[in-house]
Amino acid sequence: MSTASRIPKSIQHLAAKLPTEVNSTVRRLAMLSLIGQTVLVVTGGAVRLTSSGLGCPTWPRCTSGSLVNTPEMGIHGFIEFGNRMLTFALAAVAVLTFVYLWNLRKERRDLFLLALGLLASIPAQAVIGGITVLSNLNPWVVGLHFLVSMALIVFSTLLVNRAYGRTGRFMERPLASIPGVMSPVMTAVAFFSAAAVCLGVVVTGAGPHAGDANAPRNDLDWDLFSHIHAVPAYLITAGSLFAVYFVLRKGITGPFRSAALLLLGVTILQAIIGFTQYYNGIPALLVGAHMLGAALLMSAATNAADVAHSSPKG
């Protein structure tokens, strides 16, 4: 008996309806994944910055007797449970993306593996979120929760680029030639962006916004690590300025020009927010904006490195 004959006809019928090429639905799902992961960072920040980290005091239930938040829990329960629900929405998007790419799993292995990585990471992220609650918002676990979100933003950015044919083996149009030095420089900027995010997690764990009045801190020197955190930020700025300088000097057009300018814009905006919050007592609203900036920076740096790697070198 052949393998196909052992598969239920209902599944065969469903598979026959799935796309055999990258279509608008796949592209929309990829973009929705990137937007959703970015929104999740913002809502996660809202949970911590409104002291709603233990709005649902247990996991996987919201309380010992309820799967959902109750009116008695007030706004904190609503905010925390809403953030949990967004994770389920993103899981649904990841499942749909994986399913829609099923017939392309061999031809477009790049897309399929990225979709699989997103699908596998979201349940892991949910479990880490549960451990965060059960550990009374341990700052290191909270930090890991945030870093996984950053990794998912990287995966989603690559998925968007590949789905739209901007980079990789299946580019829809050739990219403009760039100086050979640009690829390692952009790779370094992406690495420094990840380092800045990791150090930012350490700074956050030492800072005042713990997510709950009784949550522990990591007991490190907040001011010292704030200055250490700034070092990779300076290197990101230098790399971005270097890229834009070459783009303007050489008259480079196309996606790399856009990627370099976007990266520099996000870097400058993130630096302004960082310095402003440092010198104004770390207000919660600016901390939330800085978290959004971190997500945008990781996406912009990933995009620039990806486009540089796919561009011909001249």
Secondary structure, DSSP 8 states (H G I E B T S, - for coil): --HHHHS-HHHHHHHHHS-SS--HHHHHHHHHHHHHHHHHHHHHHHHHHTT-TTSS-SSSSSBTTBSS--GGGHHHHHHHHHHHHHHHHHHHHHHHHHHHTGGGTTTTHHHHHHHHHHHHHHHHHHHHHHHHHHTTS-HHHHHHHHHHHHHHHHHHHHHHHHHTTSSSTT-SS----B-TTHHHHHHHHHHHHHHHHHHHHHHHHHSS--SSTT-------HHHHHHHHHHHHHHHHHHHHHHHHHHHHHT--SHHHHHHHHHHHHHHHHHHHHHHHHTTT--HHHHHHHHHHHHHHHHHHHHHHHHHHHS-B-
